[in-house]
């Protein structure tokens, strides 16, 4: 989580998050944040050129926290480990839903730029994190599936986040149900992963996801940079 402010940048970030939580992202102005942080708008712009970059800094910290939490997960099944990490992540982000929605919206509008580049870096790191989650699970699959399944779980995490941002049910109840269904689905998928056709399908989908995450071109066979069915 965000540490107590020790620098002007940290003061801006912590006060901005408090205001986003209290007033909502849309209704919080740069002037509001600067006043709360004890600086001028120009001083704030020195650290963050616009509000979305404040949220991006928060999102980066959130992902760092998730990475640390992954190291503390119990030695359990992939489904249990994924369920735990997704629920903890969404709980930690619950006060900043409006701010995160604005960040994701900005990333869709920006073809190139700082937000796009930094989010791409986060996605690449996230793939490695979820590959580790798979590798250290009690039901870790065969070596040729670890990287592919990790990429699929990283994508699942992003899609659940988007679902959660759009979820207007009380307490985001449908997101809670979705995570439970994913848990059930992984339990059903586990024995199927031993089947060659399922194994091949997972690797092919994961190869496309890797190309998506890293902005690589794919050929007519759906392969990225000459890779075949496996990511490894």
Helices and strands as residue ranges (DSSP letters): H 8-23, H 30-37, H 41-47, H 51-71, H 78-93, G 94-96, H 97-109, H 114-135, H 143-166, G 170-172, H 173-192, H 196-214
